[in-house]
Amino acid sequence: MEFTDPPLTGLRQAVDRLASGAVRSLIEDIEGSPRSGTELLYQPELIVRASTGPPPASGSRGSQPSG
């Protein structure tokens, strides 16, 4: 996302941790191991780039041309 114009804001995720958790879960299913019932949670990181800016001024919100 950093190579687009403007660079886009995005989320960075620990793909290696996500993949290893998915593979571990799949192997447990294939082997017939009982599921632990544990939910796997991963904390993404927000990467703010040029596509993110301040909110519009309050006077410009929802303005329509009269006519």
PQR file with spaces between the fields and no chain letter, atoms N, CA, C, O and H, PARSE charges and radii, in Angstrom:
ATOM       1  N    MET     1       0.795   -1.190    0.000 -0.4000 1.5000
ATOM       2  CA   MET     1       0.000    0.000    0.000 -0.0000 2.0000
ATOM       3  C    MET     1       0.850    1.272    0.000  0.5500 1.7000
ATOM       4  O    MET     1       0.380    2.340   -0.392 -0.5500 1.4000
ATOM       5  N    GLU     2       2.074    1.153    0.431 -0.4000 1.5000
ATOM       6  CA   GLU     2       2.918    2.346    0.480 -0.0000 2.0000
ATOM       7  C    GLU     2       3.387    2.786   -0.899  0.5500 1.7000
ATOM       8  O    GLU     2       3.930    3.882   -1.035 -0.5500 1.4000
ATOM       9  H    GLU     2       2.456    0.285    0.749  0.4000 1.0000
ATOM      10  N    PHE     3       3.193    1.962   -1.926 -0.4000 1.5000
ATOM      11  CA   PHE     3       3.665    2.308   -3.262 -0.0000 2.0000
ATOM      12  C    PHE     3       2.557    2.845   -4.160  0.5500 1.7000
ATOM      13  O    PHE     3       2.800    3.085   -5.343 -0.5500 1.4000
ATOM      14  H    PHE     3       2.751    1.072   -1.815  0.4000 1.0000
ATOM      15  N    THR     4       1.355    3.041   -3.639 -0.4000 1.5000
ATOM      16  CA   THR     4       0.269    3.633   -4.405 -0.0000 2.0000
ATOM      17  C    THR     4       0.347    5.150   -4.288  0.5500 1.7000
ATOM      18  O    THR     4       1.131    5.675   -3.498 -0.5500 1.4000
ATOM      19  H    THR     4       1.158    2.846   -2.678  0.4000 1.0000
ATOM      20  N    ASP     5      -0.463    5.852   -5.070 -0.4000 1.5000
ATOM      21  CA   ASP     5      -0.472    7.308   -4.995 -0.0000 2.0000
ATOM      22  C    ASP     5      -1.896    7.781   -4.766  0.5500 1.7000
ATOM      23  O    ASP     5      -2.693    7.714   -5.702 -0.5500 1.4000
ATOM      24  H    ASP     5      -1.100    5.425   -5.712  0.4000 1.0000
ATOM      25  N    PRO     6      -2.268    8.252   -3.591 -0.5600 1.5000
ATOM      26  CA   PRO     6      -1.428    8.444   -2.416  0.2800 2.0000
ATOM      27  C    PRO     6      -1.179    7.115   -1.710  0.5500 1.7000
ATOM      28  O    PRO     6      -1.945    6.168   -1.893 -0.5500 1.4000
ATOM      29  N    PRO     7      -0.126    7.031   -0.912 -0.5600 1.5000
ATOM      30  CA   PRO     7       0.101    5.815   -0.121  0.2800 2.0000
ATOM      31  C    PRO     7      -1.112    5.557    0.783  0.5500 1.7000
ATOM      32  O    PRO     7      -1.556    6.446    1.508 -0.5500 1.4000
ATOM      33  N    LEU     8      -1.638    4.329    0.728 -0.4000 1.5000
ATOM      34  CA   LEU     8      -2.865    3.996    1.446 -0.0000 2.0000
ATOM      35  C    LEU     8      -2.599    3.546    2.872  0.5500 1.7000
ATOM      36  O    LEU     8      -1.637    2.829    3.147 -0.5500 1.4000
ATOM      37  H    LEU     8      -1.277    3.606    0.138  0.4000 1.0000
ATOM      38  N    THR     9      -3.467    3.980    3.768 -0.4000 1.5000
ATOM      39  CA   THR     9      -3.443    3.510    5.151 -0.0000 2.0000
ATOM      40  C    THR     9      -3.863    2.043    5.146  0.5500 1.7000
ATOM      41  O    THR     9      -4.744    1.653    4.379 -0.5500 1.4000
ATOM      42  H    THR     9      -4.248    4.563    3.544  0.4000 1.0000
ATOM      43  N    GLY    10      -3.250    1.242    5.980 -0.4000 1.5000
ATOM      44  CA   GLY    10      -3.580   -0.177    6.006 -0.0000 2.0000
ATOM      45  C    GLY    10      -3.283   -0.812    7.349  0.5500 1.7000
ATOM      46  O    GLY    10      -2.900   -0.140    8.307 -0.5500 1.4000
ATOM      47  H    GLY    10      -2.535    1.559    6.603  0.4000 1.0000
ATOM      48  N    LEU    11      -3.471   -2.131    7.397 -0.4000 1.5000
ATOM      49  CA   LEU    11      -3.195   -2.904    8.606 -0.0000 2.0000
ATOM      50  C    LEU    11      -2.033   -3.846    8.349  0.5500 1.7000
ATOM      51  O    LEU    11      -1.973   -4.504    7.311 -0.5500 1.4000
ATOM      52  H    LEU    11      -3.783   -2.677    6.619  0.4000 1.0000
ATOM      53  N    ARG    12      -1.124   -3.906    9.287 -0.4000 1.5000
ATOM      54  CA   ARG    12      -0.026   -4.872    9.230 -0.0000 2.0000
ATOM      55  C    ARG    12      -0.405   -6.016   10.160  0.5500 1.7000
ATOM      56  O    ARG    12      -0.763   -5.805   11.319 -0.5500 1.4000
ATOM      57  H    ARG    12      -1.172   -3.371   10.131  0.4000 1.0000
ATOM      58  N    GLN    13      -0.318   -7.230    9.626 -0.4000 1.5000
ATOM      59  CA   GLN    13      -0.681   -8.403   10.420 -0.0000 2.0000
ATOM      60  C    GLN    13       0.496   -9.376   10.462  0.5500 1.7000
ATOM      61  O    GLN    13       1.315   -9.426    9.544 -0.5500 1.4000
ATOM      62  H    GLN    13      -0.027   -7.401    8.685  0.4000 1.0000
ATOM      63  N    ALA    14       0.559  -10.133   11.527 -0.4000 1.5000
ATOM      64  CA   ALA    14       1.622  -11.131   11.690 -0.0000 2.0000
ATOM      65  C    ALA    14       1.229  -12.377   10.894  0.5500 1.7000
ATOM      66  O    ALA    14       0.709  -13.344   11.450 -0.5500 1.4000
ATOM      67  H    ALA    14      -0.106  -10.092   12.273  0.4000 1.0000
ATOM      68  N    VAL    15       1.486  -12.340    9.585 -0.4000 1.5000
ATOM      69  CA   VAL    15       1.066  -13.418    8.695 -0.0000 2.0000
ATOM      70  C    VAL    15       1.673  -14.750    9.114  0.5500 1.7000
ATOM      71  O    VAL    15       1.002  -15.779    9.041 -0.5500 1.4000
ATOM      72  H    VAL    15       1.909  -11.554    9.133  0.4000 1.0000
ATOM      73  N    ASP    16       2.920  -14.750    9.549 -0.4000 1.5000
ATOM      74  CA   ASP    16       3.549  -16.004    9.974 -0.0000 2.0000
ATOM      75  C    ASP    16       2.820  -16.616   11.169  0.5500 1.7000
ATOM      76  O    ASP    16       2.639  -17.832   11.221 -0.5500 1.4000
ATOM      77  H    ASP    16       3.465  -13.914    9.609  0.4000 1.0000
ATOM      78  N    ARG    17       2.400  -15.793   12.126 -0.4000 1.5000
ATOM      79  CA   ARG    17       1.664  -16.298   13.294 -0.0000 2.0000
ATOM      80  C    ARG    17       0.274  -16.769   12.899  0.5500 1.7000
ATOM      81  O    ARG    17      -0.199  -17.788   13.403 -0.5500 1.4000
ATOM      82  H    ARG    17       2.547  -14.805   12.083  0.4000 1.0000
ATOM      83  N    LEU    18      -0.392  -16.035   11.997 -0.4000 1.5000
ATOM      84  CA   LEU    18      -1.712  -16.444   11.517 -0.0000 2.0000
ATOM      85  C    LEU    18      -1.633  -17.793   10.803  0.5500 1.7000
ATOM      86  O    LEU    18      -2.450  -18.684   11.036 -0.5500 1.4000
ATOM      87  H    LEU    18      -0.007  -15.208   11.588  0.4000 1.0000
ATOM      88  N    ALA    19      -0.638  -17.923    9.932 -0.4000 1.5000
ATOM      89  CA   ALA    19      -0.484  -19.161    9.167 -0.0000 2.0000
ATOM      90  C    ALA    19      -0.150  -20.347   10.073  0.5500 1.7000
ATOM      91  O    ALA    19      -0.723  -21.424    9.911 -0.5500 1.4000
ATOM      92  H    ALA    19       0.025  -17.200    9.743  0.4000 1.0000
ATOM      93  N    SER    20       0.759  -20.164   11.013 -0.4000 1.5000
ATOM      94  CA   SER    20       1.126  -21.290   11.878 -0.0000 2.0000
ATOM      95  C    SER    20      -0.038  -21.701   12.770  0.5500 1.7000
ATOM      96  O    SER    20      -0.204  -22.887   13.056 -0.5500 1.4000
ATOM      97  H    SER    20       1.225  -19.289   11.144  0.4000 1.0000
ATOM      98  N    GLY    21      -0.844  -20.745   13.215 -0.4000 1.5000
ATOM      99  CA   GLY    21      -2.032  -21.083   14.001 -0.0000 2.0000
ATOM     100  C    GLY    21      -3.051  -21.859   13.186  0.5500 1.7000
ATOM     101  O    GLY    21      -3.664  -22.802   13.687 -0.5500 1.4000
ATOM     102  H    GLY    21      -0.710  -19.781   12.983  0.4000 1.0000
ATOM     103  N    ALA    22      -3.236  -21.464   11.919 -0.4000 1.5000
ATOM     104  CA   ALA    22      -4.173  -22.170   11.045 -0.0000 2.0000
ATOM     105  C    ALA    22      -3.690  -23.587   10.750  0.5500 1.7000
ATOM     106  O    ALA    22      -4.481  -24.530   10.769 -0.5500 1.4000
ATOM     107  H    ALA    22      -2.738  -20.698   11.512  0.4000 1.0000
ATOM     108  N    VAL    23      -2.389  -23.741   10.475 -0.4000 1.5000
ATOM     109  CA   VAL    23      -1.833  -25.061   10.193 -0.0000 2.0000
ATOM     110  C    VAL    23      -1.930  -25.956   11.419  0.5500 1.7000
ATOM     111  O    VAL    23      -2.289  -27.129   11.309 -0.5500 1.4000
ATOM     112  H    VAL    23      -1.746  -22.975   10.459  0.4000 1.0000
ATOM     113  N    ARG    24      -1.612  -25.408   12.583 -0.4000 1.5000
ATOM     114  CA   ARG    24      -1.695  -26.192   13.826 -0.0000 2.0000
ATOM     115  C    ARG    24      -3.130  -26.682   14.055  0.5500 1.7000
ATOM     116  O    ARG    24      -3.344  -27.832   14.440 -0.5500 1.4000
ATOM     117  H    ARG    24      -1.321  -24.456   12.672  0.4000 1.0000
ATOM     118  N    SER    25      -4.100  -25.810   13.819 -0.4000 1.5000
ATOM     119  CA   SER    25      -5.507  -26.173   13.989 -0.0000 2.0000
ATOM     120  C    SER    25      -5.921  -27.249   12.985  0.5500 1.7000
ATOM     121  O    SER    25      -6.640  -28.185   13.334 -0.5500 1.4000
ATOM     122  H    SER    25      -3.926  -24.876   13.506  0.4000 1.0000
ATOM     123  N    LEU    26      -5.464  -27.110   11.739 -0.4000 1.5000
ATOM     124  CA   LEU    26      -5.777  -28.093   10.707 -0.0000 2.0000
ATOM     125  C    LEU    26      -5.189  -29.459   11.046  0.5500 1.7000
ATOM     126  O    LEU    26      -5.860  -30.479   10.887 -0.5500 1.4000
ATOM     127  H    LEU    26      -4.880  -26.349   11.456  0.4000 1.0000
ATOM     128  N    ILE    27      -3.946  -29.484   11.510 -0.4000 1.5000
ATOM     129  CA   ILE    27      -3.302  -30.748   11.882 -0.0000 2.0000
ATOM     130  C    ILE    27      -4.057  -31.408   13.036  0.5500 1.7000
ATOM     131  O    ILE    27      -4.257  -32.623   13.027 -0.5500 1.4000
ATOM     132  H    ILE    27      -3.401  -28.656   11.639  0.4000 1.0000
ATOM     133  N    GLU    28      -4.474  -30.629   14.015 -0.4000 1.5000
ATOM     134  CA   GLU    28      -5.252  -31.183   15.129 -0.0000 2.0000
ATOM     135  C    GLU    28      -6.555  -31.789   14.618  0.5500 1.7000
ATOM     136  O    GLU    28      -6.971  -32.846   15.094 -0.5500 1.4000
ATOM     137  H    GLU    28      -4.312  -29.642   14.022  0.4000 1.0000
ATOM     138  N    ASP    29      -7.203  -31.136   13.660 -0.4000 1.5000
ATOM     139  CA   ASP    29      -8.442  -31.678   13.086 -0.0000 2.0000
ATOM     140  C    ASP    29      -8.173  -32.985   12.352  0.5500 1.7000
ATOM     141  O    ASP    29      -8.916  -33.953   12.514 -0.5500 1.4000
ATOM     142  H    ASP    29      -6.865  -30.278   13.274  0.4000 1.0000
ATOM     143  N    ILE    30      -7.116  -33.019   11.548 -0.4000 1.5000
ATOM     144  CA   ILE    30      -6.784  -34.223   10.777 -0.0000 2.0000
ATOM     145  C    ILE    30      -6.464  -35.378   11.710  0.5500 1.7000
ATOM     146  O    ILE    30      -6.870  -36.510   11.447 -0.5500 1.4000
ATOM     147  H    ILE    30      -6.512  -32.233   11.417  0.4000 1.0000
ATOM     148  N    GLU    31      -5.744  -35.116   12.796 -0.4000 1.5000
ATOM     149  CA   GLU    31      -5.361  -36.164   13.747 -0.0000 2.0000
ATOM     150  C    GLU    31      -6.501  -36.553   14.672  0.5500 1.7000
ATOM     151  O    GLU    31      -6.387  -37.517   15.429 -0.5500 1.4000
ATOM     152  H    GLU    31      -5.414  -34.196   13.010  0.4000 1.0000
ATOM     153  N    GLY    32      -7.599  -35.811   14.617 -0.4000 1.5000
ATOM     154  CA   GLY    32      -8.743  -36.124   15.472 -0.0000 2.0000
ATOM     155  C    GLY    32      -8.559  -35.670   16.904  0.5500 1.7000
ATOM     156  O    GLY    32      -9.266  -36.141   17.795 -0.5500 1.4000
ATOM     157  H    GLY    32      -7.691  -35.028   14.002  0.4000 1.0000
ATOM     158  N    SER    33      -7.633  -34.774   17.142 -0.4000 1.5000
ATOM     159  CA   SER    33      -7.421  -34.257   18.492 -0.0000 2.0000
ATOM     160  C    SER    33      -8.619  -33.407   18.894  0.5500 1.7000
ATOM     161  O    SER    33      -9.176  -32.680   18.071 -0.5500 1.4000
ATOM     162  H    SER    33      -7.059  -34.392   16.418  0.4000 1.0000
ATOM     163  N    PRO    34      -9.014  -33.500   20.166 -0.5600 1.5000
ATOM     164  CA   PRO    34     -10.123  -32.649   20.608  0.2800 2.0000
ATOM     165  C    PRO    34      -9.739  -31.178   20.556  0.5500 1.7000
ATOM     166  O    PRO    34      -8.625  -30.799   20.916 -0.5500 1.4000
ATOM     167  N    ARG    35     -10.656  -30.379   20.115 -0.4000 1.5000
ATOM     168  CA   ARG    35     -10.395  -28.939   20.053 -0.0000 2.0000
ATOM     169  C    ARG    35     -10.359  -28.354   21.457  0.5500 1.7000
ATOM     170  O    ARG    35     -11.127  -28.742   22.338 -0.5500 1.4000
ATOM     171  H    ARG    35     -11.561  -30.688   19.823  0.4000 1.0000
ATOM     172  N    SER    36      -9.455  -27.421   21.633 -0.4000 1.5000
ATOM     173  CA   SER    36      -9.338  -26.794   22.943 -0.0000 2.0000
ATOM     174  C    SER    36     -10.420  -25.737   23.141  0.5500 1.7000
ATOM     175  O    SER    36     -10.679  -25.318   24.269 -0.5500 1.4000
ATOM     176  H    SER    36      -8.831  -27.107   20.918  0.4000 1.0000
ATOM     177  N    GLY    37     -11.057  -25.300   22.042 -0.4000 1.5000
ATOM     178  CA   GLY    37     -12.071  -24.263   22.146 -0.0000 2.0000
ATOM     179  C    GLY    37     -11.481  -22.877   22.319  0.5500 1.7000
ATOM     180  O    GLY    37     -12.197  -21.909   22.574 -0.5500 1.4000
ATOM     181  H    GLY    37     -10.846  -25.641   21.126  0.4000 1.0000
ATOM     182  N    THR    38     -10.178  -22.795   22.179 -0.4000 1.5000
ATOM     183  CA   THR    38      -9.504  -21.514   22.336 -0.0000 2.0000
ATOM     184  C    THR    38      -9.625  -20.705   21.059  0.5500 1.7000
ATOM     185  O    THR    38      -9.410  -21.218   19.961 -0.5500 1.4000
ATOM     186  H    THR    38      -9.597  -23.581   21.972  0.4000 1.0000
ATOM     187  N    GLU    39      -9.970  -19.443   21.214 -0.4000 1.5000
ATOM     188  CA   GLU    39     -10.043  -18.535   20.083 -0.0000 2.0000
ATOM     189  C    GLU    39      -8.673  -17.889   19.897  0.5500 1.7000
ATOM     190  O    GLU    39      -8.081  -17.392   20.855 -0.5500 1.4000
ATOM     191  H    GLU    39     -10.144  -19.026   22.106  0.4000 1.0000
ATOM     192  N    LEU    40      -8.179  -17.898   18.679 -0.4000 1.5000
ATOM     193  CA   LEU    40      -6.881  -17.301   18.400 -0.0000 2.0000
ATOM     194  C    LEU    40      -7.089  -15.849   17.996  0.5500 1.7000
ATOM     195  O    LEU    40      -7.794  -15.568   17.026 -0.5500 1.4000
ATOM     196  H    LEU    40      -8.660  -18.301   17.901  0.4000 1.0000
ATOM     197  N    LEU    41      -6.490  -14.940   18.723 -0.4000 1.5000
ATOM     198  CA   LEU    41      -6.610  -13.517   18.442 -0.0000 2.0000
ATOM     199  C    LEU    41      -5.237  -12.941   18.148  0.5500 1.7000
ATOM     200  O    LEU    41      -4.261  -13.238   18.837 -0.5500 1.4000
ATOM     201  H    LEU    41      -5.917  -15.168   19.511  0.4000 1.0000
ATOM     202  N    TYR    42      -5.178  -12.114   17.115 -0.4000 1.5000
ATOM     203  CA   TYR    42      -3.923  -11.479   16.738 -0.0000 2.0000
ATOM     204  C    TYR    42      -4.170   -9.983   16.651  0.5500 1.7000
ATOM     205  O    TYR    42      -5.192   -9.554   16.115 -0.5500 1.4000
ATOM     206  H    TYR    42      -5.971  -11.873   16.556  0.4000 1.0000
ATOM     207  N    GLN    43      -3.269   -9.204   17.161 -0.4000 1.5000
ATOM     208  CA   GLN    43      -3.399   -7.745   17.200 -0.0000 2.0000
ATOM     209  C    GLN    43      -2.764   -7.132   15.950  0.5500 1.7000
ATOM     210  O    GLN    43      -1.540   -7.157   15.817 -0.5500 1.4000
ATOM     211  H    GLN    43      -2.439   -9.552   17.596  0.4000 1.0000
ATOM     212  N    PRO    44      -3.561   -6.585   15.037 -0.5600 1.5000
ATOM     213  CA   PRO    44      -2.972   -5.928   13.873  0.2800 2.0000
ATOM     214  C    PRO    44      -2.415   -4.556   14.257  0.5500 1.7000
ATOM     215  O    PRO    44      -2.751   -4.011   15.308 -0.5500 1.4000
ATOM     216  N    GLU    45      -1.569   -4.013   13.399 -0.4000 1.5000
ATOM     217  CA   GLU    45      -0.992   -2.690   13.630 -0.0000 2.0000
ATOM     218  C    GLU    45      -1.495   -1.746   12.539  0.5500 1.7000
ATOM     219  O    GLU    45      -1.369   -2.055   11.354 -0.5500 1.4000
ATOM     220  H    GLU    45      -1.296   -4.456   12.545  0.4000 1.0000
ATOM     221  N    LEU    46      -2.061   -0.610   12.919 -0.4000 1.5000
ATOM     222  CA   LEU    46      -2.547    0.379   11.967 -0.0000 2.0000
ATOM     223  C    LEU    46      -1.362    1.181   11.438  0.5500 1.7000
ATOM     224  O    LEU    46      -0.607    1.770   12.211 -0.5500 1.4000
ATOM     225  H    LEU    46      -2.164   -0.359   13.881  0.4000 1.0000
ATOM     226  N    ILE    47      -1.206    1.200   10.120 -0.4000 1.5000
ATOM     227  CA   ILE    47      -0.143    1.967    9.475 -0.0000 2.0000
ATOM     228  C    ILE    47      -0.810    3.147    8.768  0.5500 1.7000
ATOM     229  O    ILE    47      -1.447    2.974    7.729 -0.5500 1.4000
ATOM     230  H    ILE    47      -1.820    0.721    9.492  0.4000 1.0000
ATOM     231  N    VAL    48      -0.663    4.335    9.332 -0.4000 1.5000
ATOM     232  CA   VAL    48      -1.299    5.537    8.791 -0.0000 2.0000
ATOM     233  C    VAL    48      -0.386    6.136    7.730  0.5500 1.7000
ATOM     234  O    VAL    48       0.783    6.427    7.980 -0.5500 1.4000
ATOM     235  H    VAL    48      -0.146    4.475   10.176  0.4000 1.0000
ATOM     236  N    ARG    49      -0.960    6.314    6.523 -0.4000 1.5000
ATOM     237  CA   ARG    49      -0.209    6.911    5.424 -0.0000 2.0000
ATOM     238  C    ARG    49      -1.005    8.096    4.875  0.5500 1.7000
ATOM     239  O    ARG    49      -1.924    8.582    5.534 -0.5500 1.4000
ATOM     240  H    ARG    49      -1.910    6.078    6.320  0.4000 1.0000
ATOM     241  N    ALA    50      -0.665    8.554    3.700 -0.4000 1.5000
ATOM     242  CA   ALA    50      -1.219    9.795    3.144 -0.0000 2.0000
ATOM     243  C    ALA    50      -2.703    9.728    2.799  0.5500 1.7000
ATOM     244  O    ALA    50      -3.310   10.774    2.569 -0.5500 1.4000
ATOM     245  H    ALA    50       0.082    8.160    3.164  0.4000 1.0000
ATOM     246  N    SER    51      -3.314    8.547    2.753 -0.4000 1.5000
ATOM     247  CA   SER    51      -4.736    8.473    2.417 -0.0000 2.0000
ATOM     248  C    SER    51      -5.623    8.796    3.613  0.5500 1.7000
ATOM     249  O    SER    51      -6.846    8.843    3.479 -0.5500 1.4000
ATOM     250  H    SER    51      -2.821    7.697    2.941  0.4000 1.0000
ATOM     251  N    THR    52      -5.028    9.017    4.770 -0.4000 1.5000
ATOM     252  CA   THR    52      -5.774    9.346    5.979 -0.0000 2.0000
ATOM     253  C    THR    52      -5.512   10.805    6.326  0.5500 1.7000
ATOM     254  O    THR    52      -4.369   11.263    6.329 -0.5500 1.4000
ATOM     255  H    THR    52      -4.035    8.979    4.879  0.4000 1.0000
ATOM     256  N    GLY    53      -6.589   11.525    6.619 -0.4000 1.5000
ATOM     257  CA   GLY    53      -6.439   12.930    6.955 -0.0000 2.0000
ATOM     258  C    GLY    53      -7.463   13.350    7.978  0.5500 1.7000
ATOM     259  O    GLY    53      -8.255   12.529    8.440 -0.5500 1.4000
ATOM     260  H    GLY    53      -7.517   11.153    6.617  0.4000 1.0000
ATOM     261  N    PRO    54      -7.458   14.613    8.337 -0.5600 1.5000
ATOM     262  CA   PRO    54      -8.425   15.106    9.317  0.2800 2.0000
ATOM     263  C    PRO    54      -9.839   15.100    8.728  0.5500 1.7000
ATOM     264  O    PRO    54      -9.995   15.122    7.507 -0.5500 1.4000
ATOM     265  N    PRO    55     -10.863   15.072    9.574 -0.5600 1.5000
ATOM     266  CA   PRO    55     -12.237   15.109    9.072  0.2800 2.0000
ATOM     267  C    PRO    55     -12.514   16.452    8.399  0.5500 1.7000
ATOM     268  O    PRO    55     -11.845   17.445    8.685 -0.5500 1.4000
ATOM     269  N    PRO    56     -13.510   16.479    7.498 -0.5600 1.5000
ATOM     270  CA   PRO    56     -13.827   17.743    6.841  0.2800 2.0000
ATOM     271  C    PRO    56     -14.319   18.770    7.845  0.5500 1.7000
ATOM     272  O    PRO    56     -14.825   18.415    8.909 -0.5500 1.4000
ATOM     273  N    ALA    57     -14.170   20.046    7.503 -0.4000 1.5000
ATOM     274  CA   ALA    57     -14.651   21.124    8.363 -0.0000 2.0000
ATOM     275  C    ALA    57     -16.153   20.986    8.537  0.5500 1.7000
ATOM     276  O    ALA    57     -16.843   20.541    7.619 -0.5500 1.4000
ATOM     277  H    ALA    57     -13.760   20.335    6.638  0.4000 1.0000
ATOM     278  N    SER    58     -16.669   21.361    9.702 -0.4000 1.5000
ATOM     279  CA   SER    58     -18.089   21.157   10.008 -0.0000 2.0000
ATOM     280  C    SER    58     -19.008   21.884    9.040  0.5500 1.7000
ATOM     281  O    SER    58     -20.123   21.419    8.807 -0.5500 1.4000
ATOM     282  H    SER    58     -16.109   21.722   10.447  0.4000 1.0000
ATOM     283  N    GLY    59     -18.586   23.004    8.468 -0.4000 1.5000
ATOM     284  CA   GLY    59     -19.433   23.744    7.553 -0.0000 2.0000
ATOM     285  C    GLY    59     -19.576   23.098    6.187  0.5500 1.7000
ATOM     286  O    GLY    59     -20.540   23.383    5.476 -0.5500 1.4000
ATOM     287  H    GLY    59     -17.680   23.381    8.658  0.4000 1.0000
ATOM     288  N    SER    60     -18.629   22.219    5.792 -0.4000 1.5000
ATOM     289  CA   SER    60     -18.682   21.630    4.457 -0.0000 2.0000
ATOM     290  C    SER    60     -19.395   20.296    4.424  0.5500 1.7000
ATOM     291  O    SER    60     -19.571   19.727    3.347 -0.5500 1.4000
ATOM     292  H    SER    60     -17.846   21.987    6.369  0.4000 1.0000
ATOM     293  N    ARG    61     -19.802   19.792    5.540 -0.4000 1.5000
ATOM     294  CA   ARG    61     -20.428   18.479    5.608 -0.0000 2.0000
ATOM     295  C    ARG    61     -21.848   18.519    5.076  0.5500 1.7000
ATOM     296  O    ARG    61     -22.678   19.297    5.547 -0.5500 1.4000
ATOM     297  H    ARG    61     -19.659   20.255    6.415  0.4000 1.0000
ATOM     298  N    GLY    62     -22.120   17.680    4.098 -0.4000 1.5000
ATOM     299  CA   GLY    62     -23.464   17.533    3.604 -0.0000 2.0000
ATOM     300  C    GLY    62     -23.994   18.724    2.817  0.5500 1.7000
ATOM     301  O    GLY    62     -25.204   18.836    2.620 -0.5500 1.4000
ATOM     302  H    GLY    62     -21.446   17.048    3.716  0.4000 1.0000
ATOM     303  N    SER    63     -23.120   19.612    2.365 -0.4000 1.5000
ATOM     304  CA   SER    63     -23.616   20.782    1.654 -0.0000 2.0000
ATOM     305  C    SER    63     -24.048   20.369    0.252  0.5500 1.7000
ATOM     306  O    SER    63     -23.338   19.637   -0.438 -0.5500 1.4000
ATOM     307  H    SER    63     -22.138   19.521    2.524  0.4000 1.0000
ATOM     308  N    GLN    64     -25.201   20.839   -0.154 -0.4000 1.5000
ATOM     309  CA   GLN    64     -25.768   20.579   -1.463 -0.0000 2.0000
ATOM     310  C    GLN    64     -25.983   21.917   -2.162  0.5500 1.7000
ATOM     311  O    GLN    64     -26.376   22.892   -1.522 -0.5500 1.4000
ATOM     312  H    GLN    64     -25.778   21.434    0.406  0.4000 1.0000
ATOM     313  N    PRO    65     -25.732   21.974   -3.465 -0.5600 1.5000
ATOM     314  CA   PRO    65     -26.024   23.220   -4.173  0.2800 2.0000
ATOM     315  C    PRO    65     -27.528   23.457   -4.214  0.5500 1.7000
ATOM     316  O    PRO    65     -28.302   22.525   -4.431 -0.5500 1.4000
ATOM     317  N    SER    66     -27.932   24.677   -4.009 -0.4000 1.5000
ATOM     318  CA   SER    66     -29.365   24.978   -4.061 -0.0000 2.0000
ATOM     319  C    SER    66     -29.776   25.159   -5.506  0.5500 1.7000
ATOM     320  O    SER    66     -29.003   25.662   -6.322 -0.5500 1.4000
ATOM     321  H    SER    66     -27.304   25.435   -3.833  0.4000 1.0000
ATOM     322  N    GLY    67     -31.012   24.742   -5.826 -0.4000 1.5000
ATOM     323  CA   GLY    67     -31.360   24.911   -7.195 -0.0000 2.0000
ATOM     324  C    GLY    67     -32.655   24.399   -7.500  0.5500 1.7000
ATOM     325  O    GLY    67     -33.094   24.474   -8.648 -0.5500 1.4000
ATOM     326  H    GLY    67     -31.640   24.333   -5.163  0.4000 1.0000
